[in-house]
Amino acid sequence: MKTKFLLCTLLSAIVAMTVSCTGNGTSVSNDGDELKGSISISGAFALYPLAVKWAEEFQKIHPQVRIDLSAGGAGKGMTDVLADVVDLGMVSREVYDAELQKGALPIATAKDAVVITFNAENPYAKELMKKGFSKETASKIWITGQYTTWGQVLGTDDKTPIHIYTRSDACGAAETFALWMERKQEDLLGTAVFGDPGLASAVQGDKLAIGFNNIGYAYDEKSRKPNPGLLVMPVDGDNSGEIEEQEYFYNTKDDFIAAVADGKYPSPPARDLYLVSHGVPQNPVVKAFLEYVLGDGQKHNVPAGYISMSEEKIQQGLEKIRK
């Protein structure tokens, strides 16, 4: 018993010697940082699924850190972070000059894209998949309202109406989609629906519907195919009037993100996704989380259906938060 007691005492002393505190009060051990604290994040639906994965994995490493996440659109994320309601805002569009002047510090963390979605039971689905949508076609539907029937899209006399949907919330998906057509979100026509899930659901429930979604809501995570009831509209990038072999990469989520990574899909509507702080983060827990996202966290991007950032953008992000 005495030997056992002495051994336990010795082990305790060794453990005590390997623990120290940083200047900010964070405990450090030989197993890594024992961070304590919380992080609050809100914003873009586009980044939310990946942010959940980052948070889960970060908390496995740092179990004493609490991360609160909520999705409500890129506009909400930016508003919240600039008002110091949250530590980080998820933003799925480029940050405006006015927001930068207010102290927004954008960190590019992943890349994805907005795609045109339509109902899988659309009576002209086969023809639409062969023809695809050019930027001009999309503009005539969502911007000018010149196309109101599927016959106009396909060059026939058919009078079947197009049921057009858009987003009601200020969001990166709508802003990026409109930017592809050289417009702004408020210029988009259609029945307005809140959120990525809501817009996907609206299109799934209407055979004549057309909308747009971030790829995370257009494709099923398990099957990697378009979500039940949805088809992803090919983009006719060369405006030839038909989708050529090199332009078709929409069967699976993996095929599509590979095409985005290779630059085969236009940008916009492909875009960077940001975590935005209000100035250089001072909270060591927030800083550690951002460093994780730009480091080991990048390995979760592709499996989750996103694209990892280039080494150049990763270094730019690290320089921003380490000032």
C-alpha positions in Angstrom: 0.0 0.0 0.0 2.8 2.4 0.9 4.5 1.7 -2.5 1.3 2.3 -4.3 0.8 5.6 -2.5 4.3 6.8 -3.3 3.8 5.8 -7.0 0.6 7.8 -7.2 2.3 10.8 -5.5 5.1 10.7 -8.0 2.8 10.5 -11.0 0.8 13.5 -9.7 4.0 15.5 -9.4 5.0 14.6 -12.9 1.6 15.7 -14.2 1.8 18.9 -12.3 5.2 19.7 -13.8 3.9 19.3 -17.4 1.0 21.8 -16.9 1.5 25.5 -17.3 -0.6 28.5 -18.0 -0.4 30.9 -20.9 -0.5 34.6 -20.4 -4.2 34.6 -21.2 -5.0 32.1 -18.5 -5.5 29.1 -20.8 -4.1 25.9 -19.4 -1.6 24.0 -21.5 -0.5 20.4 -21.1 1.8 18.1 -23.0 -1.3 16.7 -24.7 -2.2 20.2 -26.2 -4.1 23.3 -25.2 -6.7 22.8 -22.6 -8.8 25.7 -23.9 -11.8 26.8 -21.9 -14.5 29.1 -23.1 -17.2 29.5 -25.7 -17.7 30.6 -29.3 -20.9 31.9 -30.9 -21.4 31.7 -34.6 -24.4 32.6 -36.8 -25.1 33.2 -40.5 -25.0 31.6 -43.9 -26.9 28.4 -44.5 -24.2 27.6 -47.1 -21.5 27.2 -44.6 -23.6 25.9 -41.7 -23.1 22.1 -42.4 -19.4 22.4 -42.6 -19.2 24.7 -39.6 -21.1 22.0 -37.6 -18.4 19.5 -38.6 -15.6 21.8 -37.7 -17.2 22.5 -34.3 -17.7 18.8 -33.5 -14.1 18.0 -34.4 -12.7 21.0 -32.6 -14.6 20.1 -29.4 -13.2 16.6 -29.5 -9.8 18.1 -29.2 -10.9 20.8 -26.7 -13.9 19.3 -24.8 -14.0 22.3 -22.4 -14.9 24.7 -25.3 -18.6 25.3 -26.1 -19.6 26.3 -29.6 -23.1 27.7 -30.3 -24.0 27.6 -34.0 -27.1 29.0 -35.8 -28.1 29.5 -39.4 -30.1 32.4 -40.5 -28.6 33.7 -43.7 -25.4 35.6 -44.6 -27.0 39.0 -43.9 -27.8 37.9 -40.3 -24.3 36.6 -39.8 -22.8 39.9 -40.9 -25.2 42.0 -38.8 -24.7 39.8 -35.7 -20.9 39.9 -35.9 -20.7 43.7 -36.5 -23.0 44.2 -33.6 -20.8 41.9 -31.4 -23.8 39.6 -30.8 -21.7 36.7 -32.0 -17.9 36.0 -32.2 -18.0 34.9 -35.9 -20.4 35.4 -38.7 -20.8 32.9 -41.6 -20.9 34.8 -44.8 -21.4 33.3 -48.3 -20.7 36.3 -50.5 -18.0 38.9 -50.9 -17.8 41.3 -48.1 -18.8 44.9 -49.0 -16.5 47.9 -48.6 -19.0 49.5 -46.1 -18.7 46.3 -44.0 -14.9 46.3 -44.1 -15.0 50.0 -43.0 -17.0 48.9 -40.0 -14.3 46.4 -39.0 -15.4 43.2 -40.7 -12.4 40.9 -41.0 -13.2 38.1 -43.6 -11.4 34.8 -43.4 -11.9 32.6 -46.5 -12.4 29.0 -45.2 -14.0 27.0 -48.0 -15.5 27.2 -51.5 -18.8 26.0 -52.9 -21.4 27.1 -55.5 -25.0 28.0 -56.1 -26.8 25.8 -58.6 -30.2 26.1 -60.4 -32.6 23.5 -59.1 -35.9 22.3 -60.6 -38.5 19.7 -59.8 -37.6 16.1 -60.9 -41.1 15.5 -62.2 -41.0 18.5 -64.5 -42.7 17.3 -67.7 -39.8 18.7 -69.8 -37.0 17.4 -67.5 -35.2 15.4 -70.3 -35.2 18.3 -72.7 -34.1 20.8 -70.0 -31.1 18.5 -69.0 -30.0 18.4 -72.6 -30.4 22.1 -73.3 -29.4 23.5 -69.9 -29.5 27.2 -68.9 -27.3 29.9 -70.1 -26.8 33.1 -68.2 -29.1 34.8 -70.7 -31.9 32.3 -70.1 -31.6 32.7 -66.3 -31.7 36.5 -66.7 -34.9 36.3 -68.8 -36.5 34.3 -66.0 -35.3 35.9 -62.7 -34.4 39.5 -63.9 -36.4 40.7 -66.8 -39.4 38.4 -66.5 -39.3 37.9 -70.3 -39.6 34.1 -70.0 -42.8 33.0 -68.1 -43.4 29.6 -69.8 -41.3 26.5 -70.2 -42.0 26.7 -74.0 -40.1 30.0 -74.1 -37.1 28.3 -72.5 -37.2 25.4 -74.9 -38.1 27.4 -78.0 -41.6 25.9 -78.4 -45.2 27.2 -78.3 -46.0 25.4 -75.0 -47.8 27.6 -72.6 -47.0 25.7 -69.4 -46.0 28.3 -66.8 -42.7 28.5 -64.9 -43.2 28.8 -61.2 -40.2 30.9 -60.1 -38.8 30.9 -56.6 -36.2 33.0 -54.9 -35.0 33.8 -51.3 -36.8 36.1 -48.9 -33.8 36.5 -46.5 -30.7 38.5 -47.1 -28.3 35.7 -48.1 -25.1 34.9 -50.0 -26.8 32.4 -52.2 -29.2 34.9 -53.7 -26.6 37.6 -53.9 -24.1 35.4 -55.6 -26.7 34.0 -58.0 -27.8 37.5 -58.9 -24.2 38.6 -59.4 -23.7 35.9 -62.0 -26.4 37.8 -64.0 -24.7 41.1 -63.1 -27.5 42.1 -60.7 -28.3 42.2 -57.0 -30.5 40.0 -54.8 -33.3 42.6 -54.7 -33.5 42.4 -58.5 -34.5 38.7 -58.5 -38.1 37.9 -59.4 -40.2 35.0 -58.0 -42.0 33.8 -54.9 -39.8 34.5 -51.9 -39.0 31.7 -49.5 -36.9 31.8 -46.3 -33.7 29.8 -46.2 -32.0 27.2 -48.2 -34.0 24.3 -46.8 -37.2 26.2 -47.4 -36.4 27.0 -51.0 -35.4 23.4 -51.7 -38.7 22.2 -50.1 -40.7 24.6 -52.2 -39.2 23.4 -55.5 -39.6 19.7 -54.4 -43.3 20.3 -53.9 -44.1 22.0 -57.2 -43.7 20.2 -60.5 -43.3 23.4 -62.4 -40.9 25.1 -60.0 -37.5 26.4 -60.5 -35.2 27.9 -57.9 -31.5 27.9 -56.7 -29.7 26.3 -53.8 -26.3 26.0 -52.3 -24.9 22.5 -53.3 -25.2 21.3 -49.7 -29.0 21.5 -50.0 -29.2 20.4 -53.7 -27.4 17.1 -53.1 -28.0 14.4 -50.5 -25.1 13.9 -48.2 -25.3 10.1 -48.1 -26.2 9.1 -51.7 -24.2 12.1 -53.1 -27.0 12.4 -55.7 -29.5 15.3 -56.0 -32.0 15.3 -53.2 -35.2 13.4 -53.8 -37.6 15.5 -55.9 -34.8 17.8 -57.2 -32.7 18.0 -60.4 -29.7 20.3 -60.8 -29.9 22.3 -64.0 -26.7 22.2 -66.1 -25.2 25.6 -67.0 -24.6 26.2 -70.7 -21.4 28.1 -70.3 -20.5 28.5 -74.0 -24.1 29.5 -74.8 -24.3 26.9 -77.6 -27.8 25.9 -76.9 -27.0 22.4 -75.6 -25.0 20.8 -72.8 -21.8 19.2 -74.2 -20.0 16.3 -72.6 -17.4 18.5 -70.9 -20.2 20.7 -69.5 -22.1 17.9 -67.8 -20.8 17.0 -64.3 -24.0 17.1 -62.2 -24.8 13.5 -61.5 -23.1 13.4 -58.1 -22.0 15.9 -55.6 -18.4 14.6 -55.9 -18.4 15.1 -59.7 -19.7 18.6 -59.2 -17.3 19.8 -56.6 -14.4 18.4 -58.6 -15.6 20.5 -61.6 -15.8 23.6 -59.4 -12.3 23.0 -58.1 -11.1 22.6 -61.7 -12.8 25.9 -62.7 -15.3 24.3 -65.1 -18.2 25.9 -63.3 -18.5 29.7 -63.5 -17.5 31.9 -60.6 -20.0 33.4 -59.7 -22.1 31.4 -58.9 -19.1 29.5 -57.5 -17.7 31.5 -54.5 -15.6 31.6 -51.4 -17.3 31.1 -48.0 -16.1 33.2 -45.0 -15.9 33.3 -41.3 -16.0 37.0 -40.4 -14.9 38.5 -37.1 -15.3 42.1 -35.9 -11.6 43.1 -36.1 -8.7 40.9 -35.3 -10.1 38.3 -32.7 -8.7 38.8 -29.3 -10.4 35.8 -27.6 -7.8 33.0 -27.7 -10.5 30.4 -28.1 -11.9 32.1 -31.2 -8.4 32.5 -32.6 -7.6 28.8 -31.9 -10.8 27.8 -33.7 -9.9 29.8 -36.8 -6.4 28.4 -36.8 -7.9 24.9 -36.6 -10.3 25.7 -39.5 -7.4 26.9 -41.7 -5.3 23.9 -40.6 -6.5 20.4 -39.8 -10.1 21.5 -40.4 -9.5 21.7 -44.1 -9.4 17.9 -44.4 -13.2 17.9 -43.6 -14.1 20.3 -46.5 -14.1 17.8 -49.4 -15.8 14.9 -47.5 -18.5 17.4 -46.5 -19.0 18.5 -50.1 -17.0 21.6 -50.1 -13.6 22.7 -51.6 -10.5 23.3 -49.6 -8.8 26.7 -49.8 -5.5 27.2 -51.6 -2.4 27.4 -49.6 -2.1 31.1 -50.5 -5.5 31.9 -49.1 -4.9 29.9 -46.0 -1.7 31.8 -45.3 -3.5 35.1 -46.0 -6.1 34.1 -43.4 -3.6 33.1 -40.8 -1.7 36.4 -41.2 -5.0 38.3 -40.6 -5.8 36.6 -37.3 -2.2 36.6 -36.0 -1.7 40.3 -36.2 
